[in-house]
Amino acid sequence: MRKLWAAVAAIVVFLALGAVPTLAQEVSPAVPTTPVIVSGTQSCEAVDEGTTDFGLGGTEMTRGMEASCSFTMSDPRVSGPFTFTGAFDCYFNAATQGWSCVGWSYDGVLVGPDGTWEGGSIGVENAYVGFFTGTGAYEGLTFATLSSGLDDTIEGVIYEGPPPPWALPAAASE
């Protein structure tokens, strides 16, 4: 019994000196970071209006529109210059005498202080959902956004892990 207590005492001393916790930290999986909710504004201007053509039923199709924006967010990691290429399909509504548009962006790059966020968005009218993958210090993180127009508010979340599986139209297939 005395040998058992001596062994237990040796293990307790060993643990107190920190040898096993260090080993445990090296083999245990990383603990995910807590998602961060962010909010802010964007201000954008068109750099290139792109080309416009008309499709079936008078659909106005704009391709290759380029914009330059500035994000001012509650988290500095997602604040900075943002550029993207986009496309829109707009439909004239005879009843309202107005246009309704579906739009998407690709090749979007947001430059933060320690890395970039790359991805795109898709939406209807002035509500766009986007997913951007982090690079540099933001590697392994995703910035998911909901914006309400080109000169309006952005809500979002920065979380650890990949964006959901979704695909935007490729630039070449426009």
C-alpha positions in Angstrom: 0.0 0.0 0.0 2.9 2.3 0.8 4.3 1.8 -2.7 0.9 2.8 -4.2 0.8 6.0 -2.2 4.4 6.8 -3.2 3.4 6.3 -6.8 0.3 8.5 -6.5 2.5 11.2 -4.7 5.1 11.0 -7.5 2.3 11.5 -10.1 0.9 14.5 -8.2 4.3 16.1 -8.0 4.9 15.3 -11.7 1.6 17.0 -12.6 2.3 20.0 -10.3 5.5 20.6 -12.2 3.6 20.9 -15.4 5.1 18.1 -17.5 1.8 16.3 -18.4 -0.2 19.5 -19.1 2.4 20.6 -21.6 2.3 17.2 -23.2 -1.6 17.3 -23.2 -1.5 20.7 -24.9 0.6 19.4 -27.7 -1.6 16.5 -28.6 -5.1 18.0 -27.8 -7.0 19.6 -30.7 -7.1 23.4 -30.8 -10.1 25.0 -29.1 -12.2 26.9 -31.6 -12.3 30.7 -31.1 -15.5 32.3 -30.1 -17.4 33.8 -33.1 -17.3 37.6 -33.1 -20.4 39.6 -34.2 -19.4 42.8 -36.1 -21.3 45.7 -37.5 -20.4 48.8 -39.5 -20.8 50.6 -42.8 -19.6 50.5 -46.3 -19.1 53.3 -48.8 -18.7 52.3 -52.4 -18.2 53.8 -55.8 -18.1 52.3 -59.3 -14.7 52.1 -60.9 -15.9 50.5 -64.1 -19.6 50.3 -65.0 -19.0 47.1 -66.9 -21.0 46.2 -70.0 -24.7 46.0 -70.4 -26.7 43.8 -72.7 -30.3 42.9 -73.0 -31.6 39.3 -72.7 -35.0 37.6 -72.9 -38.0 39.8 -72.0 -35.8 42.9 -71.8 -33.6 41.7 -69.0 -30.8 44.2 -68.5 -27.7 42.2 -67.9 -24.6 44.0 -66.5 -21.3 42.2 -66.4 -17.8 43.1 -65.2 -18.9 46.0 -63.0 -15.9 46.9 -60.7 -16.3 48.8 -57.4 -14.0 50.2 -54.8 -15.3 50.4 -51.2 -14.3 51.3 -47.7 -15.5 49.2 -44.8 -15.7 50.9 -41.4 -16.4 48.0 -38.9 -16.5 47.4 -35.2 -13.6 45.0 -35.6 -10.4 46.3 -37.2 -9.7 42.9 -38.8 -12.6 43.6 -41.3 -12.1 47.3 -41.7 -10.3 48.7 -44.7 -10.4 48.9 -48.5 -12.6 46.4 -50.3 -12.7 45.9 -54.1 -14.9 43.5 -56.1 -16.1 42.7 -59.6 -19.9 42.1 -59.9 -22.8 41.4 -62.2 -26.5 42.2 -62.1 -29.6 40.9 -63.9 -32.3 43.5 -63.7 -35.9 43.0 -64.6 -38.3 45.8 -65.4 -41.6 45.6 -63.5 -44.4 47.1 -65.6 -46.8 47.2 -62.7 -44.4 49.4 -60.5 -42.6 51.0 -63.4 -39.3 50.1 -61.6 -36.4 47.7 -61.8 -35.8 44.6 -59.6 -32.3 43.2 -59.6 -30.4 40.1 -58.7 -26.7 40.6 -58.2 -23.5 38.8 -57.3 -19.9 39.7 -56.7 -16.8 37.7 -57.1 -13.1 38.3 -56.8 -13.8 40.4 -53.7 -10.8 41.3 -51.5 -11.0 43.1 -48.2 -7.6 44.3 -46.9 -7.3 44.2 -43.1 -4.3 45.3 -41.1 -2.8 41.8 -40.8 -4.2 39.9 -43.8 -7.0 39.8 -46.4 -10.5 38.4 -46.8 -11.3 36.9 -50.2 -14.7 35.8 -51.5 -18.0 37.0 -52.9 -21.7 37.7 -52.3 -25.1 37.2 -53.8 -28.4 39.0 -53.3 -31.6 40.6 -54.4 -32.2 44.3 -54.5 -30.3 45.8 -51.5 -29.8 42.7 -49.4 -26.5 40.8 -50.1 -25.0 37.8 -48.3 -21.3 37.2 -48.6 -18.7 34.8 -47.4 -15.0 35.7 -47.3 -12.1 33.4 -46.4 -9.2 34.8 -44.3 -5.6 34.8 -45.4 -2.4 35.9 -43.5 -3.2 36.3 -39.8 -6.8 35.5 -40.6 -6.0 32.0 -42.0 -8.7 29.5 -40.9 -11.4 32.2 -40.3 -14.5 33.1 -42.3 -16.1 36.5 -42.4 -19.9 36.1 -43.2 -21.7 39.3 -44.1 -25.2 40.7 -44.7 -25.2 44.1 -46.3 -28.1 46.3 -47.1 -26.9 48.3 -50.1 -23.7 49.7 -51.5 -23.7 52.7 -49.2 -25.3 51.3 -46.1 -24.9 49.0 -43.1 -23.1 45.6 -42.8 -23.7 43.0 -40.1 -21.6 40.0 -39.9 -19.7 37.4 -38.0 -16.1 36.3 -37.9 -15.8 32.6 -37.1 -13.3 29.8 -37.2 -13.8 27.3 -40.1 -14.6 27.3 -43.7 -17.6 29.0 -45.4 -20.6 26.9 -46.1 -20.6 25.0 -49.4 -21.9 27.3 -52.0 -20.8 28.4 -55.5 -21.0 31.8 -57.2 -21.1 32.1 -61.0 -17.5 32.0 -62.2 -16.2 35.1 -63.9 -15.4 33.2 -67.1 -19.0 31.9 -67.5 -20.6 35.3 -67.6 
